[in-house]
Amino acid sequence: MSEAPITAPATAKESVSVVGVVCGILFIVLWIIAHLAWAGLAFMADVMANDSGKVPEGKHMMLIFGVMGGQVLCGAAGIPAGLAFFWRRRRKLLLWVFALLFVVGALIQGGVFYSFFSSMA
């Protein structure tokens, strides 16, 4: 009697592409390096933003910490985006987390930027 060929079970592990893993890790590393460079430039600009002294010191500190906090969120957003390259089962969730972190970080930065410059006398 001939038996039917054995097929792979439905719960078999999904194959992970080596290229996907390398691209994902490379994306994460480059994303974080780019955001560290941006954060360094933004920090210098934020520190010098109140050289005229027209804004209260509290607002100036809020600008510095708000922009840096938003930058940390935007930089951290690259981690789930890089994982989405090769973690196919969770890709939709990872991309939503990426978008959420990035948008919240950008809104924080934009909000403190607007608050600082709108309070100039």
N, C-alpha and C positions, 0 to 999 in steps of 0.2 A: 504494500500500500504506500502510495506517495503522500507525503505530508505537505501541507501548504507552507510556503516560505514564512519564516518568522519575521515579523515587522517590528520596528522599534516601538516601544510603549509610548503612550501619549505624554507621560511624565518625564521623558528623557531630558537630560540637561541640554540647554540651548548652547550651540557652539558660539564661542567668542572669537571674533576676528582679531588677529594680532595687529593688523593695521588699524582697526578701530581703537584698540587699547592704546597704541602708540599715539595716534592722532588725539585721543581724548586727554592723555597725560600732557602731550605737547600743548594742547589748547589751554589746559589749566595753568601750566607754568607760564606761558606767554601772557595769558590774561592777568595773572597776578603780578608779573613783572611790569606790564603796562600800567596797571592801577597803582603800583608803588611809585612809579615815575610820575604819574598824574598827581598822586597824593603829595609827593614832595614839592612839585611846582605849585599846587594849590595851597599848601601850607605856607610857602613863602609869600604868595600873593595875599593870603588871609592875614598874615602877621603885619604886612605893610599897608593893609586896606584903610587903617584909621590913622595914618600919619598926620592928617590935618587936625585930628582931635575933635571932629564935629559930631561924633557918635559916642554915647556913653560907653564906659569900659565894659559893662555887663553885656551889652549888645555885641561888642567886639569879640568877647570871649565866646558868646553864643555862636557867632559866625565861625570861629575857628573850630570849636568842638562839633558843631552841627555839620560842617562840611567834611571834617575828618570822619565823623560817625557815618555819614552817608556814603563816604568813599569806602569805608570798611564793608558796608553792606553790598555795594556795587562790586567790589573786589571778590567778596565771598560768593557772589552769584556765579562766578566762573566755575566753581567746583561742581555744582549739579549739571551745568551745561557740558562740562568735559565728561562727566560720567554718562551723560545721555548718548555719547558717541558709541558706547559699547554695551550699555545696560539696557537692552531693547525692551524688556518687560516693563521697565519703569520709566521709559523715555518720556511719555506724556506728563507724568508727575514731575519728573526732573526738570523738564522745560517750563512747567508752571512755576516751580520753585525758583528757577532762574529768573523768570520774568517778574515774579513777585519781589524778590530781593532787589533786582535791578531798579524796578520802578519805585519802590519805597525809598531806596537809597537816593535816587535822583530827585524825588519829591522833597526829601529832607534837605538836600543841598539847595535846591531851588527855593524852598521856603525860608531857610535862614538867610540866603542871599537877598531875597526880596525884603525880608524883615530888616536886615541891616541897612540896606540902601534907602529904604523908605523912611527910616528914622533919622536920616541926616538933616541937620538943621540949616 
